[in-house]
Amino acid sequence: KVGDTVQYLITLTNKGPDTAKNLVIKESIPAELEYLYHEAPTISIYDPATHEWVVRSIESGKSLELKITTRITKFTSSLTNIAEWTGCKNTEGKEVKCGKDPDSTPGNCDKGKTKEDDCGEATIKLSSGGRGIGVPVTGALIGKIIAGATG
């Protein structure tokens, strides 16, 4: 219902073979939600104004998680979250060329239509009372992004 919180959990996994650097993960928080706060690993930065999560470095075989807490401001029948690897930025915030990824192209998610391992989508259906069907509203929407080797 309006006023309840929804927590997003975005998991970034580097399947290697190399350490991935300066990745930008774009989060699409639905308009019916208001950003409250987030928890991000110290090796990364999340900007709530742009919904970009910049991961400075992630070793091959490792995973990182970004947790975003929001509040429902307007009733809707479902909430869809899309998280996508969109490119790379250096420490000054300037876009830089990403290293190779053997099976992904950053920035081609097309609002969840492209099913690649660098684009994750999850939906919670809400009942007319605003409660999640089968999932509590305070549960997590999970978008899993698999980033290959970038440098």
Disulfide bonds with the S-S distance in Angstrom:
Cys88-Cys98 2.10
Cys109-Cys119 1.76
